[in-house]
Amino acid sequence: MTLPTALTELLGCRYPIIQTAMGWVADANLVAATCNAGGFGFLAGAVMTPEEVEAGITAIRERTAQPFGVNFHMYTPGADRIVDICVAHKVRAVSYSRSPAPDKIEKLKAAGIVCIPTVGALKHAIKAVELGADAVVIQGGEGGGHTGAVASTILLPQVVDALDVPVVAAGGFKDGRSLVAALAYGACGIAMGTRFLMSQESPVPELTKARYVAAVPETIIVSSKLDGIPQRMINNPQLHELENASALRMLWLALCNGLAFSKVTGEGLFSLLSSGWKMKKATGMTLPQTLMAANAPMMIQAAMVQGHPDEGVLPSGQIAGVIDAIPSCEEIISGIVAQAHERIASLGALTAQRPSQD
């Protein structure tokens, strides 16, 4: 079975299904498993050094012959090197979010690399295309991690009507029914993070995965306390503590996490502060938001890498509340495709019906 769309043509994958680049989660093994199953995976380069990104690309190539992509932030100190690595290794696509850099986009496009950012608002989607995006992933408010305030069912058709490039739907998608719904809205495919986090190939520790399986939609809430920007997360003791923390406590946490993140990225604290300042000017973020930017990746690490779901934060789409199993990537994607064909056939049967004649 195939599902050819503008997205499969653009990315060279069999099915119009993207695995998003979740920090600490979208490693080489998960990306390769997604691609081998017919989807398109993005490596989570935003929490990697340039050397780790290159090693990840090499590891993916050892596991699959299918095309794949790399995600990174264009405002980070190592962004120029990551662009050069992507060009040298001829990755198929890159994804990014805040603070897209026109010069980097131009260099990537000149090398034939597809630029496909993720945005959460109509105005940001329009701006992304003006800056050179070849396609756009639009995430509705149901999505996990940093997210907007508008539901996918409202935001998606707005963006589809406004843009002339392929639009991919994200936020609230997990199966063939939702893929068909996205296609009916005019999207060319779906992007999923939480569904792939809750897979066998996901490197997330089993104890943390179990917390995702146990979640219900009402407990997957939006909070701005972590880094000053709305994020959707599973409510847990750590998030409850953050919600009640003082401004002084949050500032201390930001400084500690900033130092920790500087070690993870291999960059000095001054370099990170300089990048934060550039991000502030480019995005209009407040100074406190910029200072708190390191909170998210380091506190996510506690749950996603160290396996302490009560001591870290748990970014999640609301869709986790209706997922009750941890299948393989192959089972996820083949199930989506099979159900999508069933729904398309059922809808086709409706149009084939003729009113009876007396």
N, C-alpha and C positions, 0 to 999 in steps of 0.2 A: 504494500500500500504506500502511496505517496500523497503528499499534500503540498504541491508546488505553489508558492506565492512569491511576491516580490522580495521577501526576506530570504527565502531559500536560494533564490537566484543571486542575491547580493552577497550572501555569506558562504554559499557553496555547501550548505548542509541539506540533509534529506527532508527534515521536518521543520516547520516554522516555530521552533521552541528554543528559547535561550535560557541557559543557566547563568544567573547573575553572579557578579564577583563579590561574594560576601567575605569580608575580612576575616582571616584565620580559618576560613571554611573552604573556599574555592581553591584547593590546592591542585597539584598536577594530576593526582589520581582521580579526583572528582571531575575535573575538566575532561580528561581522556575518556572516562566512563560515559560522560554525557555525549561527547562527540561520537564515540563508537556506537552509541545507541541511536544516532541520527540527529541529535540536537546540536546546539552550538554553545560551547562553554567558554567562560572568561576566567582567566587566572587573576587572583586577588593581589595584584601588584601594589596596591595602595598601602599595604602593611609590610612591604618587602623592601630590602635594599636593591639597588640595581643588580648586584651580583646574584641575589636570590631570584630576581625576576628572570635573569638569563638561565640560571640553573633550572628554574621551573619550566621554562620553554623547552629546554633540552629534555627534561624528564617527560613532558607531554609528548614530544616527538618520538620518544622511545616507546610510548604506549599506544599511539594512534597515528594513522596517516591522514586523518581528517583535519580540516581547517579549524582553527580556534582563535581566541582573542586574548588580549591583556587589558586589564583595567588599572588605571593609576590616576593620581591627582596631578594636574599640570602645574600647580603652584609649589610643589614640594622641591627641596633642594636637589634631589636626584632625577628630576623629571627629564632634563635634557638627555641624560645618559640612557634613561629607559626608552625614550623616543629612538635614539640611535640603535639600541638593542633590538627594538621591534622592527626597525627598518632592515637591519642586518640579517635578522632571522626570518624576514618576510612573513610575519604573522598576518592573518587575514584581516583582523579588525582590532580596534582599540575602543574602550569605553571610558568615560570620564563623567564628572558632574560639575561641581562648582569651579569657577574661575578658569574656563577654557582659554587657552592662549592661542591667538591667531597664528603666530609664527610656527608653533608646534603642529597645529592642525594642517597648515600649508605643507610642512615637511612630510607629514604622514601621508597626506593625500597624493603628494608628488611621487611617493613610493608605491602608490596603489593600495594603501591600507585604508580600509573602510573606517570612517569615524562615526560612532553611534553612541552619543551621550545619553544619560538618563536624567530626566527632568520631571518636576512635579507640578508645573503650572504652564498655562497656555503661553504667557509672555516669555517664559524661559525657553519653551520649545521654538517659538518664532526666532528668538535671539540665537539659539543654537544653530539653526539652519542658516541664518545670516552669516554666522562665523564659519560655515563650511560643513556642517554635519551632513552625512550622506543618508542617514536615517535617524530616528529618534525613538527611544524607549520612554514612554510616558507613564509615570507611576501615580495611581490614584491613592487616596488617603488610607485605603485598606492595607497598603504595602508596609513592609517592615523597615526598621531603621529610620533614617531621615525620610520624612514623608510630608506631603502637602495636606491641605484641608478639604480638597474636593474629591468626591467619590469617583471611582473609575467610570461608572456608567454615565456620569455627567461630563467629566473631563475628556474622556476618550473621543467622543464624537466632535467636541469642540476642536480638538487638535487635528483630527483627521480632516475636518472641513477647512482648516486654516493652512495646512501644509501641503506641499507638492512632493514631499519625499515619503518613503515608507514609514509608517508609524507602528510601533510594537507596544502592546498593552501589558502593563504590569500592575500588580496590586489586586489580590483577590482571585488568582487563577491557579488551578491545580489539576484539572481534568479535561476530557474531551468536550464536555458540555461548555465549559468556560472558553475553550479555544474557539469553538464554533460561534459563541456569543461575541467574542472579540472580532472574529472575521466578519460577522454580520454588522458590527458597528463601523467596519471599514478598515480595521487594523490588518496588518499582514502577518501577524503572529503574536505570541505571548512570551513574556519573560518571567521567570519564576526564581525566587531565592529560597524562601522557606520550604517549598516542596522538595528542593534538592538538598537543603540542609538536613531534612528528615529522610535521608536515603542511606542505604547500606554503605555506599562508598564515601559518604561524608566523614571527615576526620573528627567530627565532634564526639566527645566522650559519651558513652552510653547513658551515664547518669544525667547528663544535660539533655540528650535526646529524649529521655523519658519525661523530663519536665515539659518539653514541647508537646509530646503526645498527650499528656495529662491536661494541657491548657484548654480553656473554653474561651470562646470569642470575647466574652465580657471582661476577662482578665487581661486581655492584650490591649493595653492602653497607650495613649500618646502623652509624653512628658517632655518638657523643655528643660528640665532641671540638669540633665547630664552635661550638655554643652551649650545650652541656650537656644538650641534649634529643635523644633518638634521632632521627636523620634517615637516610633511605635515599638513597644517592648512588652514582654510578659511581666506582669506585676510580681515582684518577689521581695524578700526582705531587704536586699540591697537597694532596690528602687524605692521602697518605702522609706528607708533611711535617708536617701538623697532628697526625697520630696520634703523632708522635715529638717534638712541641714541648713545651717546659717550661711550667710554670704561669706563670712570669714573661713568657715569650714570648706566651702566650695573652692575658694581661692587657693587654699592650701592643697586641696586635692588636685587642682589644675597644675600647680607648680610641681608636685610630685610626679604626676602622670606625664607632664612635659619632659622632665628629666628622664623618666623611664622610656618614653617614646624616642627621645634623642639617641638612646643606646640601641633601640630596636632598628632604627633607620640608619644608624652609623653616622649620623650628622650631629654636629655640635649644637648646643642649645641656642647660641647666637644665630646660627644658620636657620634653625626652626623658627625663631622669633622673627627673623627677616622675612621668611616665607609667610608667616602668619600676618605680618603687616601688609604684604602684597595681596593676600587673600582678602583682608579687610577692605582694602581700597577697591578691589575688583568686584566684590559681592555686596558691599554696603553693610556687612556684619558689624556689630558693635565690638568695641575692644574686649569687654568681658567674654563675648561669644568666641572671639579669636583665641583668647587665652585659654579657654576651656576646651579647645578643639581636640586636644590629646586625651581628654577624659574617655571618650567613646571607645577608641581602639584598645586602650589599655584595660578598661573595665570589662570590655567584651572578651578580651583574652582570658581573663580569669575563669569564665564559664566555658568558652569554646576550646581552649587549649588545655588549661589546667584541670578542667572537670569539676569546678565548684559553682554550680548553678545558683546557689544562694549568696555567694560572695562576689559575683560579677553581675553584669546586666545581660539580658536575653533579647536582642533585637528579633522581632517576629512580625510577620504579616498576620492579620486576623485569621487568615485561612488555616493557620496551625490549629485553631480551635475545632476544626471539622476534619482533621487528618488523624487517623488512629492506627497507622501502620508505618513501618520503615522498610519499604521495598528497595530493590536495586534500581539504578538509573535505567537499565533496560526495561524493567517492568513498568516503571513510571512512564517512560516515553511510549512504549508499545501500547500500554493501556490507554494513554491519551489519544493516540492516533486511531486505535480501534474504535473507541467511543465516539470520536469526532466523525468518523465515517458512518457510524450507525445513526448519529443525529442528523448528519447531512442527508442520508438516505431517507430518514423519516420525514424531514422537511420537504424533500423532493417529492415524496409520495403525496404530501398535502397539495402541492401545486399540480400534480398529475390528476387529481380527482376532478371529475366533471359533474355538474349538477344533473340530477335525474330529470328526464323529460316525460311528461305525462302524454 
